[in-house]
Amino acid sequence: MKTKARYRILSVSILCLVAKGTWASDYASDQDYLQEFPVVLSASRLSQPLSEAPNAMTVIDRKMIAESGFRSLPDVFKLVPGMYVSYYAGSQAVVSYHGALSQDAPGMQVLIDGRSVYLPPFNTVDWALLPITLDDIERIEVIRGPAAASYGENSVHGVINIITRDAGAVEGMSISNTRGNKGINDGAVHFGKHGETLDYRMTLAYTADNGYDNLTTPPNNITMAQAQNTGLLNNTNDSNQARLMNYRATYHPDAVNDIDVQFGFTHDVMGVGFWDSSLDKPHNMIGYSNTEQIEWLHRTDNTSEVSLRFYHIQHSTNENYLLGTPAYTVATSMDTGRNEIELQHTLRTSESNRLVYGAGYRQDKVDGNSYYPVAVPSSFPASFAVTEFRTFANDEWRFNDKLIVNTGGMLEKDAMGNREFSPRASLNYHLTPQHTVRAGASIAHRTPSLGEQYASQANPYQLGYKYELSPYPTSGGLTPEKILSREIGYLGELRDLNTSIDLRLFNDQMSNMIYPLPNSALWGNGMEASYRGVETTVKYAFSDSGNLTFNYTDENVDSNSGSLSLGQLNSLAGSLPKTIISTLYAQRLPNDAMFSAAYYFQSSMLGFDRGPIDFQPTHRRVDMRLAQPFRDFGGMNGEVAVVVQNMFNTAYTEYIATALFNRRAFVTLTLHWQ
């Protein structure tokens, strides 16, 4: 009843704001609307002000990333309402929406400059192997809710679109070095040049740390004897040393054509395994990724443009580790490749209508191999090559100055041969230029991963890399998950109060959900869930030199998981943090110094696929950052920044109990030459 009452109060608040806005008589032109809110690109593939986008969205810019003090990309999403961010190990992040169904976090599409890094065979993102640094990012647009009408299968929970800096955005050279406790040692070199017809920029970087802290006392009411028997104490082996490079160049010979080229690679040595385990001894997992992308953009006139993009991604991991008693050496490897081509046409069909449509073709190839020298030496190779095809269209119709109608859909044939149509529709009504109400509904699907369809759960330790792939379906008969999402949103600027508000009420009905069958190495369909909740972002500007961002999420889930025989799995409701809060305050000080502080709160939860030892109690964390820039010092500019994370040392555990986060601090020195 308390939850329902809270929703009623929020709904009444929206109506009050609506009423206040309706009384205003100074309605503005289209151009005025375009100046009210930031312009976003991701929601419908059309450039739109945030107040006219068909989905709730969060935009994180370079300034906000710097103020957060984060040195890891996944952590940035703590600043997004409703986003669960945690870690299985130091280099293995879990970034998901609607809680934690598994460490792979399926259903959240992740893009970098339009290319998907959401890879088979396990429908996950290997965050440690993305070839970018935080300083390469211009902004991040996060769609909070299904976006399959724009981005297809596996966008059932939302989309993260990471937009990197333009090739011409870097002029000169900068170097930076970060040193801190816990083995933190990062270095980067950025350089670039803006020319008349050619722009380019390049990054070379190295990151390293010792991962998470070791437990010295048992968590979650576990006895010392139980902790010692399970190898829970002093059990963390998750150091990380990554080297990466990325390059971007744009050739613009005239006013109507751009050719954009990108490539990059990452080589990462990740510590994995468990010190006290007889199943998975500590060892290194070697990861490598490379990507190449080329895009041609042609503007036919002021109302039309055509883009053609092709990219290739290669991702591989391999490791040798000890298994069993007595121990024997096991070798596993996984190699994933992707080729994708997409054609898109954007045009204005009339003064009140814009349309974007296109088609894409994707080929994914997976090669996996595991070798077990037990009794008769055995090898389990598997190779897959699957293709997908999709067509899409999104339309924006400006009915009048106040009402915008967004419709769209995607028709696709996925890797399993399923044909699915994912539609979306929304109405955005401007009560005034500063106050907008949005109502929308969409349907999306998540295709079973190759891992779910073709892999055994025989040995599921690190991100699914040790699952045994088979050339034949192991689960068989799996069909796509489905979600029906409905939302009502309000976006407003209270200029007299220097405040903006983004409020979303949602109800997501998921059906045919895929889950591991108990006492089996297979997956099955049949779980259903209803997620409902409220998300809000409030931004307040104290003055030109100070601002505060407050994010709040209250969410609940009902499901039939209690009626299913889930074996060791937990109830779905327990995998969802009911309340998530993040607050970021930034203030400019004398001499252009910058101070920022952040507070993060997450209520208790337990991952759907984890045991009771890994229960995450409610945790709170405070981070602080102080930065002092300097200029014209020996012909260069720069900055010194000090960051303290978990300032008050409220030690908490992450997705698994062996990932303990204590206080850590580091200093970053950045120098720049023009």
N, C-alpha and C positions, 0 to 999 in steps of 0.2 A: 504493500500500500504506500510505503514511503517513496518508493521509486515512481509509482504512478503519480503521486502528488507532486513530486519534483518536476515531472514532465509537464503536468498541468500548469505549474507556476511559470515554467519556461515558455509554454505556449501562450499564456496570458501576456507575458512580457513582450513576445513578438507582436501580438495583436495591439498592444499599447503603442509600440514603436510604429506599427503600420498606421494606426489611427493618427498619430502625430504627423506622420509623413503625408497622409492623404489630405490633411488640412492645408498643406503648403500649396501655393499657387504658381511658384516660379519654376515651371518645368523647362528643361533645357533642350538644346539641340543634340543630335547624335555626337557631334564633336565634343560637347561638354561631357557626355557620358564617358567617352573614351579617355578623358583626363581624370576621372574620379578614382579608378582602381588600377592596379598593375595589370599589364598586358601579359597573358599566358598563351602558350602555343600547344599544350599537350592535350587538353580535354577533348576537343573535337577535330584536331589537326588544322584548325583555323586560328589565326591570330585574333584574340578576343580580350576585352577587359574582363577581369575576374568576375565582375558582376553580371556578365552575360554568358559565362561558361555553363555547360550543362551539368557539371559535377562540382561537388565541394572540393576545393583544392587548397594546398598549403604551398607557399613559395618561400624558399630559403635562399637568400642571396649571399654574396661573398662577405659582406659586412657582418651578417649574422653568424656565418661559419667562423669568422675570426673571433668574434665576441664570445662564442661558446667555449673556446679554448681546446676543442677536441683535436686530436691528432689522428683519429681513425674515422673513416667515412661512415661505417654503420652507426657510430654514436650520434652522428648528426641527426638521425631520424628520431632521436629522443625528443626533438623539438616539433614533432608532428603529432597532432591529437590522435589518439587511438592506436598508435604504433607501439608494438612490443619489440624492444631491442635487448638482446642478451647474447651470451656466448657459450658455446659448447666447450671451447678452448680458446686460447689467446688469439689464434688466427682464424677461428671458425665461428663466424657471427651468425646469429639468428635474427632476421629482420622480418617481421610479419605483422599482419593486421588481423584483428579478431583473435588475439591470443596466440598460443603455441600448440598447434596440432602435431608438429614434428620439428626436428632440428633443420629439416630441409626447407621449411616454410613455403610449401607449394601454394600457388594461387596469386602471388605478388609479382607482377611483371616488372622487370628492371631494364631500362634503356640507357644507353650512353650515346647522345647525339643521334638518336633514332634507331640504333642497332640494339637488338635484344641480347643481353648477357645472361638470360635465364635459360640454363642449358640442360639438355638431357645428360645422362639417362634418368636422373632423379629429380627433375623439375626443381632446381635449386640455383642459387647464385654463389659462386666461390669468391667472396668479397676479397680474400687475400690475394687473388690473382688478377684483379682489375688493374690495368696499366695506367692509372691516373693518381695524382696526388690531390689533396684538398685545394691546393693553390691553383690547380688547373681548372677548377670549376667556376663558372660564371654564376650559375644559379641552379637550384633543384626544384622541379615542379612535381608535387605529389598529388595524384588523384586519389581521394579518399572514397572508395566505392568502386563497383564494377565499371570497367571501361572496355569491355570486349567489342563494343561497336566500333571502337577506334583501333584497338590493338589485338583483338582476337583472343583465342584460347589462352587460358591461364592468366587472364587479367580479371579474375573473378573477385578479388579483394581490393584491387587497386593497381596503380601504376606509379613507379618512380622513374622520372625522366631526368637524368643528369645531363645538363647542358654545359659543355666545356667552353672555355674562353675562345673567342675568335682568333684566327691566325694572326690578325693585325693588332691584337690587344696587348701584346708584349713588345716593348721597345727597349732595347739594351739588354743588360744581363743582371740577374740577381742570384745570390747564393744564400743559403740558410743552413743552420745547424741547430739541432735540438739535443740537449743532454739532460738526463734525469736519473732518478733511482729506478729500480726494477729493470735495469739494463737498457733503458731508453736511449737510443742513439740514432737519430735521423739526420740525413743530409740531402740537399737538393740543389740543383743548378737549373735555372730557367733563363732562356735567352730567345730573342726574336727580333723581327724587323718588319716595319710597314713600308711597302713600296708602292710605286704607281700602278703596277699591274700584278705584283706578287707580294703576298704577305706570308710570313711563316713564324712559327714558334716551336720550341723544343724543350723538353724536360728530361733530366737525368736525375734519378733519386735512389736513395737507399733508406730502408727503415729496419729497425731491430728493437726487440725488447725480450724480456724473460718470461712474458706471459703472466699468468695469475699467481697469487700467493698460495702457499700451502696451508691446509688446515692443521691447527695444533690441538684443537678440541673438537669433539664430534658435534655435528649440527643436528637440529630437528629431533632432540631427545634420544638420539642414538647413543647407546652405551659405549664405553671405551672398548670393551671386548668385541662388540659388534663392529665397531669402526676398524679395529685391527684385523678382524677376520675378513672383512670386505676390502681391506687395503685402501680405506678412505683417507687416512691421514698421510700427509707428506707425499701426496700421490700425483702431483701436477707435473706433467712434462709437455709444455706448450710454448716453448720459445719460438721466435720467428725472426728470420732474416730475409728480407726481400729486396731485390734490385729491379728497377723498372726504367723504361724509356718510353716516351711518346712524342710524336711529331705531327704537326698539322700545318698545311700550306693551302692557301687559296689563291687561285689564278683568276683574275677578273680583267680580261682583255678589253671589255667594253661595258656599257651600261646595262646590257640585257643578259649577259652570261657570267656565271661563276662556276668554277670547277674546284671542288674542295677535296683534298686528299689527306687521309689520316692513317698512321700506322703506329704500333706500339708493341712492347713485349714486357713480360714479368717473369722473373725467376725467383722462386721462393723455397726456402728450406724451413719446414715446419716441424716442430717437435710434437710427436704424438705418442700414444701408448700410456701405460700406467705403471708406476714404479713397483707396486706390490702385486701386480697381476701375473698370473700364470698363463693368461689367455693372450695378452697383448703387451709384450715388453716394450719399454721405451725405445724409440728409434726415430729416425727422420723420415718425413714424407717429402719428396721432391716434387714441386709443382712448376709447370711452365705454361704460359699462355702467350699467344700473339694474335694480333688483329690487324686487318688492312681494310680500309673503306675508301671508296671514291663516290662522289656525288656531283651530278651536273644539275644546275639550276638555270632555267631559261625563262625569262620574263617576256611574254609576247606583247603585253601592253600594261597599262596601269591596273587592269582588272583581272589579269590572268597570268599564271605561271605554271610551269611544268618542271617536275624534278624526277630524276632517275638515280637510284642509289643501289650500289652493290657493295657487299662486305663479306669478308671471310674471317672466321674465328677458329683458332686451334687451341685446345685446352688439354693438358695431360698431367697425370699424377702417377708416381710409382714409388714403391716402398718394399723393403725386405724387413721382416719382423719375426720374432720368435713366438711360437704358439704351442700350447699343450705342455704336458708333463710326462716324460722328460721333454724338454723344449726342442723343437725342430724349426728350421727356417722356412718361412713362407714368402713367396714373391707375388705381388699383385701389381697390376698396372691398368690404367684407364685412359683412353685417348678419345676425345670428342672433337669433331670438326663440323663447322656449319658454313654453308654458302647461301646467301639470300639476295634476291634482287627485287626491287619494288619501284613501280611507276606511279606517280601521283600527279593529278591535275587539279589546280585550285582556280576558280573563276567566279566572277560576279555575274549572275544571270540577269539581274535587274537592279534597280536602285535599292530595293528592299530585300534582296536575296543573294546569298553566297553559298557556293557548293564546292565540296572537295570530294573527289572519288579516285579510285585507283585499284591496283591489283598487286599481289606479291606472290613469289614462289620461293620456297625454302627447302633445302636438303640438309638433313642431319645425318652424320655418320658416327657410330660408336664402336670402338674396339676395346674389348676388355679381356684380361687374361689373369688367371690365378693358378699358382703352382703349389701343390701340397705333396712333399716327399714322404708320405706315410704309407707303410706297407708297400703297396705297388705305387710308385710315383705317378701322380695324376695331374693333368692340366685341364683347365676349364676355359677354353677360348670362346669368345662370342663376338660376332660382328654384325652390325645392323646398318642399313642405309634406308632412311625413311624420308618421304617428301610430303610437303604440305602446300596447299594452294588457297588463296583467299582473295575475295573482292570486297570492297567497302565503299560506303558513301556516307557523308554527313552534310546536312543542310541547315543553314541558319536563315530564318525568315523573320524580318523585322516587320511585324504586323502594324505597329505604329511606334511613336517615340517611347512608349512605356512597355510594350509587350514584345518579347523576343521568343520565338519558338525554335528549339533545336531538336532535330530528329536525325537518326542515323542507324546504321546497321552493318553487320559484317556477315558474309556467307563464306564458310571455309570447309575444306576437306582436310581433316587432320591426319596425323601419322598413322592412326589406327583405322583409317578408312571411314571414320564417322563424318557425316555432313551435318553441320550445325549452323543455325542462324541466330545471331545475337542482336536484338534491336534495343534502341534507347530513345526516349523522348523526354523533353523537359520544357517547362514554361518559366521564363524569367520576367517578373513584373517590376518595373521601376516605379515605386511609389513617388519618389523624387529622385534626382540624380544621385543622391547620397544614400538612398534606402531601397534595397531590392529584396524581393521574396522569390524564392525558387522552389518549384515542385517538380519532381522527376521520378521516372521509373525505368528500369532496364533489366534485361535478362542476359546472363553470361554463363559460359561453360568452362570447365576444366577437364582437359583430356587426360586420361590415365598416362602416367609417365612410363617410359620404357622399363624403368626399374620395377614399377608396380606390375606391369604386364609380363615381364620376362625374367625377373630376378627372384632369387630365393633370399629369405631373411636369415640365412644360416649364420652369418657372422657380421652383424650390423654395428660396427664400432665407429668409424670415422666417416661422417657425412655420406654414408652409404657406399663408400669406395670399395668396401670389401664384400658387398653383396655378390652372390654368384650369378652371373649372367648366363642365360641359356638361349640358344637359338630358337627355342620353342616356347610358346606361352606357358608360364607356370601357374598364373592365376586364371587366365582365360575368361572370356565373357564380360570383362570389365567394360562399363560404359561411362561416358563423361558425367562428371558432377554438374549440377545446375544450381544457379542462384537467381532468385527474383528479389530485386532490391528496390525499395521505395524510400524516398526522402523528402523532407521539407527543410528548406534552409532560409536563413536571413543573413544579409550582408549589409552593413551600414557604417556610415561615418558620422559621428557626433562631433562636429567640428568645434562647437562651443566648448566641448569637454576635452578636445584633443584626443579623442578615443575612436577606435574602430572595433567592430564586433563581427565575428563570423560564427554563426550558430547553425548546427545541423542536427535534426532529429531523423533517425533512420530505423528501418526494419528490413533485415536481410533474411530471406527464407532459403535455406540450402537443403537440397535433396540429393539422394543417390550418392552420398558422400562415401569416399573410399577410405577404408581403415584396415589395419592388419588383422587377419583372422587369428583368434587365440589357438594356441597349441598347434600351429601350422606355420609353414613358410610362405603362405600365400596372402593375397589381399582379396577383399570382397567389397561389394556395394551394399548400401542399405541404411546407412546412418542419415538422420535428418536433424536439422538444427534451425532455430529461429534466434537471430541476433537482433537486439534492439537497444537503443541507447541514445545518448546525446553527446555531442562534441562541440566545444566552443574555443575560440581564440579571441582574446581581448588584447588590443595593443593600445598603450597609453604613452603619449609624448609629454614629458615633464616640461621640456623646453627644446630649443634647437640642439641642445647638447646631452639630453638624457631621454631614455625610452625604456619601456617595460613591455614584455610579451608574456602573456599568461595563457597556457593551454590546459584544458580540463576535459576529461573523458569519463563518463559513467556508462557502463555497458553490462548487459546481462544476456544469458543464453539459455534457452530451453531446448532439450534434445531428447531423442529416444535412446541415447547411449545407455541409460540405466536399464533398458529392457533387452539390450543386446548382451550376448555372452562375450565380454571383452577380455577375459583372461586377466593378464597383468596390466591392461590399460586402465586409465582412470576415467572418471566422469568428465564429459566435455566441459561442463560448467566450471570445473576446477582448473581447467587449462586457460582460463580467461581472467586476467587481472581486472577486477570490477572497476577500479578507479586508477587512472593514470594522470599525473599532474607534472607539468614542466613550466618553469618560470625563468626568464632570462632578463636581467636588468643590466643596462649599459649606461655609463656616464662619462662624459668628457671632462677632464680635469685641466687645471692650468698647465701651460706649456704643451698643450696638445696631447698630454698623457690620457690613456683610456683605461677605465676600470670597468669590469663586468663581473657579475655574480649570477650563478644559476642554481636552481633548486629542482630536484627530481624526486618524485614520489611514485611508488608502485605498490598496490595492495598485493596480498599473498596470492600465489598460484602454484600449480604443479603441471609441468608439461604433459600433454595427453599421452605421450609414449614413454614417460619416465616413471621410475619407482618412487616410493615414499621418502627414500633417503634424499632425493633431489627436490624436495619441497622448498619453494622460495618464500620465506616469510616477507611480510611487509618491509620495504626498505626505503630509506631516505638518503639523499646524497646532496652535498653542496660543493660546487666548484667555484673557483675564483681566478681571475686573470687581471694582471696589471701590465700595460704596455706603454713604453716611452719611445716615440719616434725621434729621429734626429735628421737634420738636413744640412747639406753643404759641408760635410765633414770630409775634408780631403778629396773633394770632387765626387762624393757619393752620398746617398741617402740611406737610411736604414731604420731598424726598430729592434728594441730589446723587449721581450715579453716573458713574464713569469706566470706559470699556471700551476695551481694546486687543485688536484681532483680529490673528491671525498675529503674535504677539508677537516671535518670533525671525526674522521676515521670510524664511521659507522659501518664497520666491516659487514659486507653482505655477500651472499653467494649468487651465482648466475644460473644459467639453465641447468647445469649440473653442480652438485654440492662441492666438488673439488675445485671449482673456479671461484676463488675467494678474492674479492676486490678490497684491498686496504688503501690507505692514503698513498698517493704518489704525486710527485712534483717534477717539473722540468722547466728548463729555460731555453728560449729560442732567440737566436741572433740572426737577423736578416740584413743583408747589404745589397744595395742596388746602384748600378752604374748606367747612365743613359747612353 
